[in-house]
């Protein structure tokens, strides 16, 4: 029970320290804002291999072992490490006729507090060699196989094995060598001691029947560790540094002091009185009253080598020589306002607006009809309005209204249908927009002028076009039955 309580307390304290060890960059306290110089650092992932052996009642033989570690710094001195290990070791009797042997298999894991013993020195920004000590607790699954060993309660030595899950404490030290910012190696030596009845049985021998006992066997583990630093950037994009136990605790403070010492001492002296202190004034003897730029240099706005304060024309046109007063020489004579007006009047006098024959190139919209119909659809009202607007704005203008159909129906039927579509569009312009009938010339083509050269139904061919009239005359209604109302049946050659 005591071991369990001790383990719980150690883990609780380690977790509490880990949570509160690294403070934010700035903390507001009663005395103001405190700046922390502890940066966010990387994790360390390690792989280790070694030669474990059990120091007990029998002679030790080196075995083999290995495992993984994960480590995170608390600050520049203390860090927490989780360690997992697998190892095997053998023990033998010491005499010539001593046939006692045992083999111990160790599978364990636990937590350790690691202390960087030499990172309290501040002479270098980064440790190259790191001396460390550590201690921790854990749990191990322990299996011991033995031969010719006397077990309590037996009269004769026996062979067998036993397996136990036992708590343990371990401690040790290491010597680390920083190879690169991402990689380091360490030579480490640790000793693990278990609790409980098996404390003296790591080698199976408990000296049963003897007056002496070692009381406790220990697992020794000299090992080589290969450690890798993991971690990229923080949430704000700042790169994480190496684990803090490699870094001088005063590195951030030293950098801040160095930067502060490198700042120039402020000197407000302004020798020429131009408003620019001498420390950043490129011309500390500017004439009194002269305008200067932000570097304290006398202004020469037009670059004519005559400073503005004595330039009578500070914005002379480029490309011309100037006199001693900065005035441009040899400028051409400029056109006067009267000369400009005379030129414009002469141009306007010869300008003529286009006459009506030029209107033949105007674009006027077309309107479209549904199958076998000559009623103007609502969707076409806006287009007819545009045609009416052109007619109203040009009182002398006449428009040819040409009806068309698609290729369905007989020729006679389509002629009458195209006539009816043109007639319907004209009546709409007269009745709805007040256009005089004599300004509209009715023409029809039937199916003879398709926009889309296809057979069958096509809305692009069921249309009425509006064109500026030239010398066209109105066409009479073609011969044939009424078309465009109801339905039609039959075939094209029979005339529907």
C-alpha positions as CSV (number, residue, x, y, z in Angstrom):
1,X,0.0,0.0,0.0
2,X,2.9,2.4,0.8
3,X,4.4,1.9,-2.7
4,X,1.1,2.6,-4.3
5,X,0.6,5.8,-2.4
6,X,4.1,6.9,-3.1
7,X,3.6,6.2,-6.9
8,X,0.4,8.2,-6.9
9,X,1.9,11.2,-5.1
10,X,4.9,11.3,-7.5
11,X,2.8,11.2,-10.6
12,X,0.4,13.8,-9.3
13,X,3.3,16.2,-8.5
14,X,4.9,15.6,-11.9
15,X,1.7,16.3,-13.7
16,X,1.1,19.5,-11.7
17,X,4.6,20.8,-12.5
18,X,4.2,19.9,-16.1
19,X,1.0,21.9,-16.5
20,X,2.2,25.0,-14.8
21,X,5.9,25.0,-15.7
22,X,5.9,26.8,-19.0
23,X,3.9,30.1,-18.7
24,X,2.7,32.2,-21.6
25,X,4.9,34.8,-23.2
26,X,3.4,37.6,-21.1
27,X,1.5,37.5,-17.8
28,X,-0.3,40.4,-16.3
29,X,0.3,40.7,-12.5
30,X,-0.4,43.3,-9.9
31,X,2.9,44.9,-10.7
32,X,2.3,45.1,-14.4
33,X,3.1,42.9,-17.4
34,X,5.7,40.2,-16.9
35,X,7.5,38.8,-19.9
36,X,8.5,35.1,-19.9
37,X,11.8,34.1,-21.6
38,X,10.9,30.4,-21.6
39,X,10.1,29.3,-25.2
40,X,8.0,26.4,-26.3
41,X,10.2,23.4,-26.9
42,X,10.2,20.0,-28.6
43,X,9.6,16.5,-27.3
44,X,12.3,13.9,-27.2
45,X,11.8,10.3,-28.4
46,X,14.5,7.8,-27.6
47,X,15.6,4.3,-28.5
48,X,17.9,2.4,-26.1
49,X,19.9,-0.8,-26.2
50,X,22.0,-2.2,-23.4
51,X,23.5,-5.1,-21.4
52,X,21.3,-5.8,-18.3
53,X,22.5,-8.0,-15.4
54,X,21.1,-9.0,-12.0
55,X,23.3,-8.4,-9.0
56,X,22.3,-11.0,-6.4
57,X,23.4,-14.2,-4.8
58,X,24.6,-15.8,-8.0
59,X,27.4,-14.6,-10.3
60,X,26.0,-12.2,-12.9
61,X,26.2,-12.7,-16.7
62,X,25.6,-9.8,-19.1
63,X,22.3,-10.2,-21.0
64,X,20.6,-8.0,-23.6
65,X,17.8,-5.4,-23.5
66,X,16.2,-2.5,-25.2
67,X,13.3,-0.1,-25.1
68,X,11.8,3.3,-25.8
69,X,11.6,6.6,-23.9
70,X,9.5,9.7,-24.3
71,X,10.7,12.9,-22.6
72,X,9.3,16.4,-22.1
73,X,11.0,19.2,-20.2
74,X,9.4,21.0,-17.3
75,X,11.9,23.8,-17.3
76,X,15.7,24.1,-18.1
77,X,16.6,21.8,-15.2
78,X,13.8,19.3,-14.6
79,X,12.0,17.0,-17.1
80,X,9.7,14.0,-17.1
81,X,10.4,10.8,-18.9
82,X,8.3,7.7,-19.6
83,X,10.5,4.6,-20.0
84,X,9.7,1.1,-21.3
85,X,12.2,-1.7,-21.3
86,X,12.5,-5.4,-22.2
87,X,15.6,-7.3,-21.0
88,X,17.0,-10.8,-20.2
89,X,19.9,-11.7,-18.0
90,X,21.5,-15.0,-16.7
91,X,23.1,-15.9,-13.3
92,X,25.3,-18.9,-12.4
93,X,26.7,-20.5,-9.3
94,X,30.2,-19.5,-8.3
95,X,32.0,-22.8,-7.6
96,X,33.3,-25.6,-9.8
97,X,30.6,-28.0,-8.6
98,X,27.9,-25.3,-8.3
99,X,25.3,-26.1,-10.9
100,X,22.8,-23.4,-9.9
101,X,21.5,-21.3,-12.9
102,X,18.7,-18.8,-13.5
103,X,17.4,-16.6,-16.3
104,X,15.5,-13.4,-15.6
105,X,13.1,-11.8,-18.1
106,X,12.1,-8.2,-17.4
107,X,9.3,-6.3,-19.1
108,X,8.7,-3.0,-17.3
109,X,7.6,0.6,-17.7
110,X,7.4,3.6,-15.5
111,X,8.0,7.3,-15.1
112,X,11.1,9.2,-14.1
113,X,12.1,12.7,-13.0
114,X,15.3,13.7,-14.8
115,X,17.6,16.5,-13.5
116,X,20.1,18.3,-15.8
117,X,22.9,18.7,-13.3
118,X,25.2,21.0,-15.4
119,X,22.6,23.2,-17.0
120,X,22.8,25.7,-14.2
121,X,25.9,27.2,-15.8
122,X,25.2,30.2,-18.0
123,X,28.5,30.6,-19.9
124,X,27.3,29.1,-23.2
125,X,23.9,29.4,-25.0
126,X,23.7,25.6,-25.6
127,X,25.1,22.6,-23.7
128,X,27.2,20.3,-25.8
129,X,27.5,17.7,-23.0
130,X,24.8,17.1,-20.5
131,X,25.3,15.4,-17.2
132,X,22.0,14.1,-15.8
133,X,20.6,12.2,-12.9
134,X,17.2,10.5,-12.6
135,X,14.9,8.6,-10.3
136,X,11.4,7.1,-10.8
137,X,8.9,4.3,-10.2
138,X,7.3,1.7,-12.4
139,X,5.8,-1.8,-12.7
140,X,7.5,-4.8,-14.1
141,X,6.3,-8.2,-15.3
142,X,9.0,-10.4,-13.9
143,X,9.7,-14.0,-15.0
144,X,12.5,-16.1,-13.4
145,X,13.5,-19.6,-14.7
146,X,15.9,-21.6,-12.5
147,X,17.7,-24.9,-12.1
148,X,19.2,-26.7,-9.0
149,X,18.1,-24.0,-6.6
150,X,16.6,-24.7,-3.2
151,X,13.2,-23.1,-2.8
152,X,11.6,-22.5,0.5
153,X,9.6,-25.5,1.7
154,X,11.6,-28.0,-0.4
155,X,14.2,-30.4,0.9
156,X,16.2,-30.7,-2.3
157,X,17.2,-28.2,-5.0
158,X,14.7,-28.0,-7.8
159,X,14.0,-26.7,-11.3
160,X,11.1,-24.4,-12.3
161,X,10.0,-20.9,-12.9
162,X,7.8,-18.2,-11.4
163,X,6.1,-15.0,-12.8
164,X,5.2,-12.0,-10.7
165,X,4.0,-8.4,-11.4
166,X,6.0,-6.2,-9.0
167,X,6.4,-2.4,-8.5
168,X,9.9,-1.1,-8.6
169,X,12.0,2.1,-8.1
170,X,14.9,3.0,-10.3
171,X,17.6,5.6,-10.3
172,X,20.8,6.4,-12.2
173,X,22.7,8.8,-14.3
174,X,23.6,9.6,-17.9
175,X,26.1,11.5,-20.0
176,X,24.5,13.1,-23.1
177,X,26.2,14.4,-26.2
178,X,24.4,16.9,-28.5
179,X,25.2,15.9,-32.1
180,X,22.7,18.1,-34.1
181,X,19.7,20.3,-33.1
182,X,17.5,17.2,-33.8
183,X,19.7,14.4,-32.5
184,X,21.7,13.4,-29.4
185,X,23.2,10.3,-27.9
186,X,23.6,9.3,-24.2
187,X,25.5,6.7,-22.2
188,X,23.3,5.8,-19.2
189,X,23.5,3.5,-16.2
190,X,20.4,2.6,-14.1
191,X,19.6,0.4,-11.2
192,X,16.1,-1.0,-10.6
193,X,15.0,-2.5,-7.3
194,X,11.6,-4.3,-6.8
195,X,9.4,-4.4,-3.8
196,X,7.7,-7.3,-2.1
197,X,8.6,-11.0,-1.5
198,X,10.5,-11.2,-4.8
199,X,13.0,-8.5,-3.8
200,X,15.7,-11.2,-3.2
201,X,14.6,-13.5,-6.0
202,X,15.6,-11.8,-9.3
203,X,18.1,-14.6,-9.6
204,X,15.8,-17.2,-7.9
205,X,18.2,-17.8,-5.1
206,X,17.1,-16.6,-1.7
207,X,19.7,-18.5,0.4
208,X,17.0,-20.7,2.0
209,X,18.5,-22.6,4.9
210,X,21.5,-20.3,5.3
211,X,22.1,-17.7,8.0
212,X,22.8,-15.0,5.5
213,X,20.9,-13.4,2.5
214,X,21.5,-10.5,0.2
215,X,17.9,-9.4,1.1
216,X,17.5,-7.6,-2.2
217,X,18.6,-8.3,-5.8
218,X,18.9,-5.4,-8.2
219,X,18.7,-5.1,-12.0
220,X,21.6,-3.1,-13.4
221,X,21.3,-1.7,-17.0
222,X,24.1,0.0,-18.7
223,X,22.8,1.3,-22.0
224,X,23.2,3.5,-25.1
225,X,20.4,5.9,-26.0
226,X,19.7,7.4,-29.4
227,X,17.4,10.4,-28.9
228,X,15.4,12.4,-31.5
229,X,13.8,15.8,-31.0
230,X,10.2,16.0,-32.4
231,X,8.0,19.0,-33.0
232,X,7.6,21.7,-35.6
233,X,5.8,25.0,-34.8
234,X,3.4,26.4,-32.2
235,X,-0.2,27.5,-33.1
236,X,1.0,31.0,-33.8
237,X,3.6,29.7,-36.3
238,X,6.7,30.1,-34.1
239,X,9.3,27.4,-34.4
240,X,9.8,25.3,-31.3
241,X,13.3,25.2,-29.9
242,X,15.3,22.2,-28.7
243,X,14.3,20.6,-25.3
244,X,15.0,23.2,-22.6
245,X,17.5,21.0,-20.8
246,X,20.0,21.7,-23.6
247,X,19.4,25.5,-23.6
248,X,21.0,28.1,-21.3
249,X,18.2,29.3,-19.0
250,X,19.3,32.9,-19.5
251,X,19.6,32.6,-23.3
252,X,16.5,34.7,-24.0
253,X,17.4,37.2,-21.4
254,X,20.9,37.5,-22.9
255,X,19.6,38.0,-26.4
256,X,17.2,40.7,-25.1
257,X,20.0,42.5,-23.3
258,X,22.3,42.3,-26.3
259,X,19.6,43.8,-28.6
260,X,19.0,46.5,-26.1
261,X,22.7,47.4,-25.8
262,X,23.0,47.5,-29.6
263,X,20.4,50.3,-29.8
264,X,22.0,53.7,-30.6
265,X,21.8,56.3,-27.8
266,X,19.2,58.9,-28.6
267,X,20.7,62.3,-29.4
268,X,18.1,65.0,-30.2
269,X,20.8,67.4,-31.6
270,X,19.6,69.2,-34.8
271,X,22.5,71.4,-35.9
272,X,20.9,73.0,-38.8
273,X,17.4,73.4,-37.2
274,X,15.6,71.7,-40.1
275,X,13.5,69.4,-37.9
276,X,15.6,66.3,-38.6
277,X,18.0,65.2,-35.9
278,X,21.7,64.8,-36.8
279,X,21.6,61.0,-36.2
280,X,19.5,60.6,-39.4
281,X,20.2,63.9,-41.2
282,X,22.1,63.3,-44.4
283,X,22.7,67.1,-44.7
284,X,23.2,68.6,-41.3
285,X,24.1,72.0,-42.7
286,X,20.9,72.8,-44.7
287,X,20.3,76.6,-45.3
288,X,18.1,78.2,-42.8
289,X,14.4,78.2,-43.9
290,X,15.0,75.7,-46.7
291,X,12.4,72.9,-47.1
292,X,14.0,69.4,-46.6
293,X,12.9,65.9,-47.2
294,X,12.6,63.2,-44.5
295,X,16.4,62.6,-44.6
296,X,17.1,66.3,-44.1
297,X,18.3,67.0,-47.6
298,X,17.3,70.3,-49.2
299,X,14.3,69.8,-51.6
300,X,14.7,70.2,-55.4
301,X,11.3,69.2,-56.6
302,X,11.9,69.4,-60.4
303,X,15.5,68.1,-60.2
304,X,17.0,71.1,-62.1
305,X,19.9,71.6,-59.6
306,X,18.3,74.7,-58.2
307,X,16.9,74.1,-54.7
308,X,13.3,75.0,-54.1
309,X,14.0,77.7,-51.6
310,X,15.6,79.8,-54.3
311,X,13.9,78.3,-57.4
312,X,11.4,80.8,-59.0
313,X,9.9,77.9,-60.9
314,X,10.2,74.8,-58.6
315,X,8.2,72.6,-61.0
316,X,9.9,73.4,-64.4
317,X,8.9,71.0,-67.3
318,X,11.5,68.3,-67.8
319,X,13.9,68.3,-70.7
320,X,14.6,72.0,-70.8
321,X,17.6,74.0,-69.5
322,X,17.0,76.5,-66.7
323,X,18.6,79.8,-65.8
324,X,20.1,80.6,-62.4
325,X,16.7,81.2,-61.0
326,X,15.5,77.7,-62.0
327,X,13.2,79.0,-64.9
328,X,13.0,76.8,-67.9
329,X,14.4,78.2,-71.2
330,X,13.4,77.7,-74.8
331,X,9.9,76.5,-74.2
332,X,7.6,76.4,-77.3
333,X,4.7,78.9,-77.6
334,X,1.5,77.4,-76.4
335,X,-1.8,77.6,-78.2
336,X,-4.1,80.2,-76.8
337,X,-7.7,79.5,-75.7
338,X,-9.0,81.6,-78.7
339,X,-7.0,79.5,-81.1
340,X,-8.4,76.3,-79.7
341,X,-12.0,77.6,-80.0
342,X,-11.4,78.6,-83.6
343,X,-10.1,75.1,-84.5
344,X,-13.2,73.5,-82.8
345,X,-15.6,75.9,-84.6
346,X,-14.0,75.1,-88.0
347,X,-14.3,71.4,-87.4
348,X,-17.9,71.7,-86.4
349,X,-18.8,73.7,-89.4
350,X,-17.7,70.8,-91.7
351,X,-19.4,68.2,-89.6
352,X,-22.6,66.6,-91.0
353,X,-24.9,64.2,-89.4
354,X,-25.6,61.0,-91.3
355,X,-28.6,61.1,-93.6
356,X,-31.5,58.6,-93.7
357,X,-30.0,56.2,-96.3
358,X,-27.3,55.4,-93.7
359,X,-30.1,54.0,-91.5
360,X,-30.2,50.8,-93.6
361,X,-27.4,49.5,-91.4
362,X,-29.4,49.8,-88.2
363,X,-30.1,46.7,-86.2
364,X,-33.7,46.2,-85.2
365,X,-34.9,43.3,-83.1
366,X,-36.9,40.3,-84.4
367,X,-39.9,38.8,-82.7
368,X,-40.7,35.1,-82.6
369,X,-44.0,33.0,-82.6
370,X,-45.2,29.7,-81.4
371,X,-46.2,26.8,-83.7
372,X,-48.9,27.6,-86.2
373,X,-49.7,30.9,-84.6
374,X,-49.5,34.6,-85.4
375,X,-50.5,36.2,-82.1
376,X,-47.7,38.4,-80.6
377,X,-46.5,36.9,-77.4
378,X,-46.1,38.8,-74.2
379,X,-42.3,38.1,-74.2
380,X,-42.0,40.0,-77.5
381,X,-43.7,43.2,-76.3
382,X,-40.4,44.8,-75.2
383,X,-38.9,44.3,-78.7
384,X,-41.8,45.9,-80.5
385,X,-41.5,48.8,-78.0
386,X,-37.9,49.3,-79.2
387,X,-39.0,49.3,-82.8
388,X,-41.7,51.9,-82.0
389,X,-39.2,54.0,-80.2
390,X,-36.9,54.2,-83.3
391,X,-39.9,55.2,-85.4
392,X,-41.0,57.9,-83.0
393,X,-37.5,59.4,-82.8
394,X,-37.1,59.4,-86.6
395,X,-40.4,60.8,-88.0
396,X,-39.3,60.3,-91.7
397,X,-38.3,56.7,-91.2
398,X,-40.3,53.8,-92.8
399,X,-40.0,50.2,-91.7
400,X,-40.4,47.0,-93.7
401,X,-42.1,44.2,-91.7
402,X,-41.3,40.8,-93.1
403,X,-43.0,37.6,-91.9
404,X,-41.4,34.1,-92.0
405,X,-42.2,30.5,-91.0
406,X,-40.4,27.2,-90.5
407,X,-40.4,24.4,-93.1
408,X,-43.4,22.5,-91.9
409,X,-46.7,22.9,-93.8
410,X,-47.3,23.4,-97.5
411,X,-45.8,26.4,-99.3
412,X,-49.2,28.1,-99.7
413,X,-50.1,27.5,-96.1
414,X,-46.7,29.0,-94.9
415,X,-47.1,32.0,-97.2
416,X,-50.4,32.9,-95.7
417,X,-49.1,32.2,-92.1
418,X,-46.0,34.5,-92.7
419,X,-48.4,37.2,-94.1
420,X,-50.6,37.0,-91.0
421,X,-47.5,37.3,-88.7
422,X,-46.3,40.4,-90.4
423,X,-49.8,41.8,-90.4
424,X,-50.2,41.0,-86.7
425,X,-46.9,42.9,-85.8
426,X,-48.0,45.9,-87.9
427,X,-51.4,46.1,-86.2
428,X,-49.7,45.9,-82.8
429,X,-47.5,48.9,-83.6
430,X,-50.4,50.9,-84.9
431,X,-52.9,50.1,-82.1
432,X,-50.5,50.0,-79.1
433,X,-47.9,52.6,-80.0
434,X,-49.7,54.9,-82.4
435,X,-47.5,54.4,-85.4
436,X,-49.0,55.6,-88.7
437,X,-49.9,52.6,-90.9
438,X,-48.4,54.2,-94.0
439,X,-44.9,54.1,-92.3
440,X,-45.1,50.3,-92.2
441,X,-44.6,48.1,-95.3
442,X,-45.8,44.5,-95.1
443,X,-43.7,41.8,-96.8
444,X,-43.7,38.0,-96.4
445,X,-41.5,35.1,-97.5
446,X,-43.1,32.0,-96.1
447,X,-40.5,29.3,-95.5
448,X,-38.1,30.7,-98.2
449,X,-35.6,32.6,-95.9
450,X,-34.8,30.4,-92.9
451,X,-32.2,31.5,-90.4
452,X,-31.6,27.9,-89.4
453,X,-31.4,25.6,-92.4
454,X,-33.2,22.6,-90.9
455,X,-36.5,20.8,-91.5
456,X,-39.2,20.6,-89.0
457,X,-40.0,22.9,-86.1
458,X,-37.6,25.7,-85.3
459,X,-38.5,28.9,-83.4
460,X,-35.7,30.9,-85.0
461,X,-37.4,30.5,-88.4
462,X,-40.9,31.4,-87.0
463,X,-40.2,35.1,-86.9
464,X,-40.9,38.7,-88.1
465,X,-38.1,40.9,-89.1
466,X,-38.0,44.8,-89.0
467,X,-35.8,46.6,-91.6
468,X,-35.3,50.2,-92.6
469,X,-37.2,50.6,-95.9
470,X,-35.4,51.5,-99.0
471,X,-37.4,51.0,-102.2
472,X,-39.7,48.1,-101.1
473,X,-43.4,48.1,-101.7
474,X,-46.2,46.4,-99.8
475,X,-47.0,42.8,-100.8
476,X,-50.7,41.7,-101.0
477,X,-52.1,38.6,-99.1
478,X,-51.0,35.4,-100.9
479,X,-53.6,32.9,-102.2
480,X,-54.6,30.1,-99.9
481,X,-56.8,29.2,-96.9
482,X,-56.6,31.0,-93.6
483,X,-53.5,29.9,-91.6
484,X,-52.3,30.2,-88.1
485,X,-55.4,29.3,-86.0
486,X,-56.2,25.8,-84.7
487,X,-54.3,22.8,-85.8
488,X,-53.4,21.3,-89.2
489,X,-53.3,17.7,-90.4
490,X,-52.1,15.8,-93.4
491,X,-48.8,15.9,-95.2
492,X,-46.8,18.7,-96.7
493,X,-47.3,17.7,-100.3
494,X,-51.1,17.5,-99.8
495,X,-51.2,21.1,-98.6
496,X,-52.7,20.3,-95.1
